[in-house]
């Protein structure tokens, strides 16, 4: 931290998409500087290109060489790219992918060194970023490896809804095979702990969705609920995790039943993200739970189709900054109150005589 402010590292994502637009628009809100110090890992030249394309005149970055030099009342930027980098708005290019990785790599390095406190990642193109250095389906898997963590949870967060997924970026045909009692139980453990530690919910109530239509109808439409999902829920309850279900996904969201739960665990990517984005596309946040560090991201992608047109809303990106800072404070408080818990003593009948 710098002067009791949270240092927010920002990787700039795909330079040909809307990343710089949502970053700049978010950082134009001076209220952010009251509680955090933003540091973008990117390119002053690329930022200037986007400012000109968007006709934004009343904003500029403070150029620094390391996060320790950050101005606490300005939006700061660390140049990571060669000045010859070329922006091609709305296009997926190799240089855009390479630039995405360079920024992400530098931000993660600073995160590990402790010069930034949290990481907010702008959207990448999962195809053009692929290289010898980055062979992952997305941010979540890369950051899980960099965190030296065996498991993490893609956790989509909005004001009224928090949805995690058991299987992330894998083909739909591989989902049933990837679902096991242990894989579901691991995600439930991460979600439960995150709701307690990161969101300060004392006894989280978690809904678990079924895999098949109508949650299998007692084995009539698939056996995964009976053989895998229900046993996982029962084991979770034995670990004092309040998990309920499995619920049929259509009725669960259609009836707004999700409002009764602190978290929802979906079995696969689109089962969770489709309803989430329908309900919170502009404001939702992608949070990677279970990492040793804090990472959030806006819930949207590169949006090439509107890049450079001034149409992108910064709400989701701004919320990602707010959430990262909230979680940082919540984790700090959680560590404080759990560091020296009160000792428990067994009292026998003799002690009461």
C-alpha positions as CSV (number, residue, x, y, z in Angstrom):
1,X,0.0,0.0,0.0
2,X,1.0,3.6,-0.6
3,X,-0.1,6.1,2.1
4,X,-2.9,3.8,3.2
5,X,-4.2,3.5,-0.3
6,X,-4.6,0.3,-2.2
7,X,-2.4,0.0,-5.2
8,X,-4.4,-1.3,-8.1
9,X,-2.4,-2.9,-10.9
10,X,-4.3,-2.9,-14.3
11,X,-3.2,-5.1,-17.3
12,X,-4.4,-3.3,-20.4
13,X,-5.8,-6.4,-22.3
14,X,-6.2,-6.3,-26.1
15,X,-5.1,-3.0,-27.5
16,X,-7.5,-3.2,-30.4
17,X,-10.6,-3.6,-28.3
18,X,-12.4,-1.4,-25.8
19,X,-9.9,-2.0,-23.0
20,X,-8.3,1.5,-23.0
21,X,-11.7,3.1,-23.4
22,X,-13.1,1.5,-20.3
23,X,-9.9,2.0,-18.4
24,X,-9.7,5.7,-19.2
25,X,-13.4,6.3,-18.6
26,X,-13.1,4.6,-15.2
27,X,-10.0,6.5,-14.1
28,X,-11.6,9.8,-15.1
29,X,-13.7,9.4,-12.0
30,X,-11.5,11.3,-9.4
31,X,-13.4,9.6,-6.5
32,X,-11.2,6.5,-7.1
33,X,-8.1,8.4,-5.9
34,X,-9.6,8.7,-2.4
35,X,-9.0,5.0,-1.7
36,X,-6.7,3.6,-4.4
37,X,-3.7,4.3,-6.6
38,X,-4.2,3.0,-10.2
39,X,-1.2,1.7,-12.1
40,X,-1.7,0.6,-15.7
41,X,0.8,-1.8,-17.2
42,X,0.6,-0.7,-20.9
43,X,1.7,1.9,-23.3
44,X,1.5,5.7,-23.1
45,X,1.5,5.8,-26.9
46,X,-1.4,3.3,-27.2
47,X,-3.3,5.2,-24.5
48,X,-2.8,8.5,-26.5
49,X,-4.0,6.8,-29.7
50,X,-7.2,5.7,-28.0
51,X,-7.7,9.1,-26.3
52,X,-7.5,10.8,-29.7
53,X,-9.8,8.2,-31.3
54,X,-12.3,8.8,-28.5
55,X,-11.9,12.5,-28.5
56,X,-11.0,12.6,-24.8
57,X,-9.0,15.7,-24.1
58,X,-9.3,16.2,-20.4
59,X,-7.3,13.2,-19.3
60,X,-3.7,12.1,-19.2
61,X,-1.6,9.4,-17.5
62,X,1.4,10.0,-15.2
63,X,4.3,8.1,-16.7
64,X,6.3,6.0,-14.2
65,X,8.9,3.3,-14.3
66,X,7.7,1.3,-11.3
67,X,4.7,1.1,-9.1
68,X,6.7,2.5,-6.2
69,X,6.9,5.8,-8.1
70,X,3.1,6.1,-8.5
71,X,1.4,9.5,-7.9
72,X,-1.3,8.9,-5.3
73,X,-3.6,11.4,-6.9
74,X,-3.2,10.5,-10.6
75,X,-3.8,7.7,-13.0
76,X,-0.3,6.1,-13.5
77,X,1.1,4.1,-16.4
78,X,4.2,1.9,-16.8
79,X,5.4,1.5,-20.3
80,X,5.7,-2.2,-21.1
81,X,5.6,-2.0,-24.9
82,X,7.8,-1.0,-27.8
83,X,6.9,2.4,-29.1
84,X,6.5,0.9,-32.6
85,X,3.5,-1.2,-31.5
86,X,0.6,-0.7,-34.0
87,X,-3.1,-0.3,-33.0
88,X,-5.7,-1.6,-35.4
89,X,-9.0,-0.9,-33.9
90,X,-11.5,-3.8,-34.1
91,X,-9.0,-6.3,-35.4
92,X,-7.5,-9.4,-33.9
93,X,-3.7,-9.2,-34.6
94,X,-0.6,-11.1,-33.4
95,X,0.9,-7.9,-31.9
96,X,-2.3,-7.3,-29.9
97,X,-2.0,-10.8,-28.4
98,X,1.7,-10.3,-27.7
99,X,1.0,-6.9,-26.1
100,X,-1.8,-8.4,-23.9
101,X,0.6,-11.0,-22.5
102,X,3.5,-8.6,-21.9
103,X,1.2,-6.4,-19.9
104,X,-0.3,-9.3,-17.9
105,X,3.1,-10.8,-17.2
106,X,4.5,-7.5,-15.9
107,X,1.5,-6.9,-13.7
108,X,1.7,-10.4,-12.2
109,X,5.4,-9.9,-11.5
110,X,4.6,-6.7,-9.6
111,X,1.8,-8.5,-7.8
112,X,4.2,-11.2,-6.6
113,X,6.8,-8.6,-5.6
114,X,4.2,-6.8,-3.6
115,X,4.5,-3.4,-5.4
116,X,0.8,-3.6,-6.3
117,X,-1.9,-4.9,-3.9
118,X,-4.5,-6.2,-6.3
119,X,-4.8,-7.0,-10.1
120,X,-7.6,-5.9,-12.4
121,X,-7.3,-7.4,-15.9
122,X,-8.8,-5.8,-19.0
123,X,-10.3,-8.2,-21.6
124,X,-8.0,-10.3,-23.8
125,X,-8.6,-12.2,-27.0
126,X,-8.2,-15.8,-25.9
127,X,-7.0,-16.8,-29.4
128,X,-4.4,-14.2,-30.4
129,X,-2.7,-14.3,-27.0
130,X,-1.7,-17.9,-27.4
131,X,2.0,-18.4,-27.6
132,X,4.9,-20.5,-26.2
133,X,4.5,-18.4,-23.0
134,X,0.7,-18.5,-22.8
135,X,-1.0,-21.7,-23.5
136,X,-4.2,-21.4,-21.4
137,X,-7.9,-21.0,-22.2
138,X,-8.0,-17.7,-20.4
139,X,-6.9,-15.5,-17.5
140,X,-8.3,-17.8,-14.8
141,X,-6.1,-20.8,-15.7
142,X,-3.0,-18.7,-16.2
143,X,-3.4,-16.9,-12.9
144,X,-4.1,-20.2,-11.1
145,X,-0.8,-21.5,-12.3
146,X,1.0,-18.2,-11.4
147,X,-0.6,-18.4,-7.9
148,X,0.8,-21.9,-7.4
149,X,-2.7,-22.9,-6.5
150,X,-4.2,-26.3,-7.4
151,X,-7.7,-25.1,-7.7
152,X,-9.5,-21.8,-8.3
153,X,-13.0,-20.7,-9.0
154,X,-14.4,-18.5,-11.8
155,X,-16.8,-16.4,-9.7
156,X,-19.1,-14.0,-11.5
157,X,-20.2,-11.3,-9.1
158,X,-22.9,-8.6,-9.2
159,X,-24.8,-6.8,-6.5
160,X,-27.5,-9.5,-6.2
161,X,-26.0,-12.6,-7.8
162,X,-22.7,-14.6,-7.3
163,X,-22.2,-17.6,-9.6
164,X,-19.3,-19.9,-9.8
165,X,-18.7,-22.8,-12.2
166,X,-17.3,-26.3,-11.7
167,X,-16.0,-26.7,-15.2
168,X,-14.7,-23.6,-17.0
169,X,-13.2,-23.2,-20.4
170,X,-13.6,-26.7,-21.8
171,X,-15.7,-28.1,-24.6
172,X,-19.3,-28.9,-23.6
173,X,-18.8,-32.6,-24.6
174,X,-16.1,-32.9,-22.0
175,X,-18.3,-31.5,-19.1
176,X,-20.0,-34.8,-17.9
177,X,-16.6,-36.6,-17.7
178,X,-15.1,-33.7,-15.8
179,X,-17.8,-33.7,-13.2
180,X,-16.9,-35.8,-10.1
181,X,-17.9,-35.7,-6.5
182,X,-14.4,-34.4,-5.6
183,X,-14.4,-31.7,-8.4
184,X,-17.7,-30.3,-7.2
185,X,-16.7,-30.5,-3.6
186,X,-13.5,-28.6,-4.3
187,X,-15.4,-25.8,-5.9
188,X,-17.9,-25.7,-3.0
189,X,-15.0,-25.4,-0.5
190,X,-13.5,-22.5,-2.4
191,X,-16.9,-20.7,-2.8
192,X,-17.8,-21.2,0.8
193,X,-14.4,-19.9,2.0
194,X,-14.5,-16.9,-0.4
195,X,-18.0,-15.9,0.7
196,X,-16.8,-15.9,4.3
197,X,-13.3,-14.3,3.8
198,X,-13.9,-12.1,0.7
199,X,-17.5,-11.1,1.2
200,X,-17.9,-11.2,5.0
201,X,-20.9,-13.6,4.9
202,X,-20.8,-15.6,8.2
203,X,-22.8,-18.7,7.1
204,X,-23.1,-18.7,3.3
205,X,-26.1,-20.5,1.8
206,X,-25.1,-22.0,-1.6
207,X,-27.4,-23.3,-4.3
208,X,-26.1,-26.2,-6.5
209,X,-27.5,-26.5,-10.0
210,X,-28.1,-29.8,-11.7
211,X,-26.5,-30.8,-15.0
212,X,-29.4,-32.3,-16.9
213,X,-32.9,-30.8,-17.7
214,X,-35.1,-30.9,-14.7
215,X,-32.0,-31.8,-12.6
216,X,-32.3,-35.3,-14.1
217,X,-35.8,-36.1,-12.8
218,X,-34.5,-38.7,-10.3
219,X,-32.4,-40.3,-12.9
220,X,-34.9,-40.3,-15.8
221,X,-33.0,-37.7,-17.8
222,X,-29.4,-38.6,-16.9
223,X,-27.7,-40.0,-13.8
224,X,-25.2,-37.3,-12.9
225,X,-27.4,-35.7,-10.2
226,X,-28.0,-39.0,-8.4
227,X,-24.5,-40.5,-8.8
228,X,-22.3,-37.3,-8.5
229,X,-24.0,-34.0,-7.6
230,X,-26.2,-35.2,-4.7
231,X,-23.3,-37.2,-3.0
232,X,-21.1,-34.1,-3.4
233,X,-23.7,-31.9,-1.7
234,X,-24.0,-34.4,1.2
235,X,-20.3,-34.5,1.7
236,X,-20.2,-30.7,1.7
237,X,-22.8,-30.7,4.5
238,X,-20.6,-33.0,6.5
239,X,-17.9,-30.3,6.3
240,X,-20.4,-27.7,7.6
241,X,-20.9,-26.2,4.1
242,X,-24.6,-25.2,3.7
243,X,-25.1,-26.4,0.1
244,X,-28.6,-27.2,-1.2
245,X,-29.9,-28.7,-4.4
246,X,-29.5,-29.8,-7.1
247,X,-31.9,-27.3,-8.7
248,X,-33.0,-27.2,-12.3
249,X,-31.3,-24.2,-13.8
250,X,-34.2,-22.9,-15.9
251,X,-36.7,-22.8,-13.0
252,X,-34.1,-21.6,-10.6
253,X,-33.4,-18.4,-12.6
254,X,-36.8,-18.0,-14.1
255,X,-38.5,-17.9,-10.6
256,X,-35.8,-15.6,-9.2
257,X,-35.0,-18.3,-6.6
258,X,-31.4,-17.2,-6.8
259,X,-32.3,-14.2,-4.6
260,X,-32.5,-16.6,-1.6
261,X,-28.9,-17.7,-1.8
262,X,-25.5,-16.1,-1.2
263,X,-23.8,-18.1,-4.0
264,X,-24.7,-20.4,-6.8
265,X,-22.6,-23.2,-8.2
266,X,-23.2,-24.0,-11.9
267,X,-21.9,-27.2,-13.5
268,X,-20.5,-25.6,-16.6
269,X,-19.5,-22.3,-18.1
270,X,-22.6,-21.2,-20.1
271,X,-25.1,-22.6,-17.5
272,X,-23.8,-20.0,-15.1
273,X,-22.6,-17.2,-17.3
274,X,-25.6,-17.0,-19.6
275,X,-28.1,-16.1,-16.9
276,X,-25.5,-13.9,-15.1
277,X,-24.8,-11.8,-18.2
278,X,-28.5,-11.6,-19.0
279,X,-29.0,-10.1,-15.5
280,X,-25.8,-8.1,-15.0
281,X,-24.0,-7.7,-18.4
282,X,-23.0,-4.0,-17.9
283,X,-22.3,-4.2,-14.2
284,X,-21.1,-7.8,-13.5
285,X,-17.5,-8.7,-12.5
286,X,-15.4,-11.7,-13.0
287,X,-13.5,-12.6,-9.8
288,X,-11.0,-15.5,-9.5
289,X,-11.6,-17.0,-6.0
290,X,-9.1,-19.3,-4.4
291,X,-5.9,-17.5,-5.5
292,X,-3.3,-16.2,-3.0
293,X,-3.7,-12.8,-4.6
294,X,-6.8,-10.8,-5.6
295,X,-7.8,-10.6,-9.3
296,X,-11.0,-9.1,-10.8
297,X,-12.0,-8.3,-14.3
298,X,-15.0,-6.8,-16.1
299,X,-17.7,-9.3,-17.1
300,X,-17.4,-8.4,-20.9
301,X,-14.9,-9.1,-23.6
302,X,-12.9,-7.1,-26.1
303,X,-16.0,-5.9,-28.0
304,X,-14.1,-5.3,-31.2
305,X,-17.3,-4.3,-33.0
306,X,-17.5,-1.0,-31.0
307,X,-13.8,-0.3,-30.4
308,X,-12.9,3.3,-30.8
309,X,-16.4,4.5,-31.1
310,X,-17.0,5.8,-27.6
311,X,-19.9,3.4,-27.0
312,X,-18.4,1.2,-24.3
313,X,-19.7,1.6,-20.8
314,X,-17.0,1.6,-18.0
315,X,-19.5,0.4,-15.3
316,X,-18.2,-3.2,-15.2
317,X,-14.6,-2.2,-15.2
318,X,-15.1,0.5,-12.5
319,X,-17.0,-2.1,-10.4
320,X,-14.0,-4.5,-10.9
321,X,-11.7,-1.9,-9.3
322,X,-14.2,-1.3,-6.4
323,X,-14.6,-5.0,-5.8
324,X,-10.8,-5.7,-5.8
325,X,-10.4,-3.0,-3.2
326,X,-13.3,-4.3,-1.1
327,X,-12.0,-7.8,-1.1
328,X,-8.5,-6.5,-0.2
329,X,-10.0,-4.8,2.9
330,X,-12.1,-7.8,3.8
331,X,-9.2,-10.2,3.6
332,X,-7.1,-7.9,5.7
333,X,-9.8,-7.8,8.3
334,X,-10.4,-11.6,8.1
335,X,-6.7,-12.2,8.7
336,X,-6.7,-9.9,11.7
337,X,-9.7,-11.5,13.4
338,X,-8.6,-15.1,12.7
339,X,-4.9,-14.6,13.5
340,X,-5.4,-15.2,17.3
341,X,-8.7,-16.9,17.8
342,X,-9.9,-17.4,21.3
343,X,-8.9,-20.7,22.8
344,X,-11.5,-23.3,23.4
345,X,-11.6,-25.2,26.6
346,X,-13.5,-28.4,27.4
347,X,-15.5,-28.1,30.6
348,X,-16.3,-31.3,32.3
349,X,-18.9,-32.0,35.0
350,X,-16.2,-32.0,37.6
351,X,-15.3,-28.4,36.7
352,X,-18.8,-27.3,37.5
353,X,-18.9,-28.9,41.0
